[in-house]
């Protein structure tokens, strides 16, 4: 049995930020730039607080079976909530989307590489 890779996106909106929290997020914005986003085990937070109050966490989890995606998604949501709560950031409209990369169709270029024995 091969390990399955899950990519989980947890989205939400900061809620009720005070001036100090907003300033802190603005000061750290370069570390959380959308263009530097990556799916990581610990989760990567991206936002552009100057433009809008929305944020996205990106997590990469793994499992042995397709049904492992459900608990992986729950862990990702819990990790995002914990990160926000530990810092006192309010949030709302939290929602998650998970993708099992084993279920993702290969791009045309990838299919050709597999057919040639390169993948």
BELTA-V700822 format. One record per backbone hydrogen bond with DSSP energy under -1.0 kcal/mol. NH is the residue of the N-H (numbers start at 1). CO is the residue of the C=O. If there is no record, write none. Layout:
# BELTA-V700822
NH CO
NH CO
This chain:
# BELTA-V700822
4 63
6 61
7 99
8 59
9 97
10 57
11 95
12 55
13 92
14 53
15 90
22 18
23 19
24 20
25 21
26 22
27 23
28 24
29 26
31 28
32 29
36 33
37 34
40 58
44 58
46 56
47 32
51 48
52 48
55 12
56 46
57 10
58 44
59 8
60 40
61 6
63 4
68 65
69 66
70 67
72 68
73 69
74 70
75 71
76 72
77 73
78 74
79 75
80 76
81 77
82 78
83 79
84 80
85 81
86 82
88 85
89 84
92 13
95 11
97 9
99 7
101 5
103 100
111 107
112 108
113 109
114 110
115 111
116 112
117 114
118 113
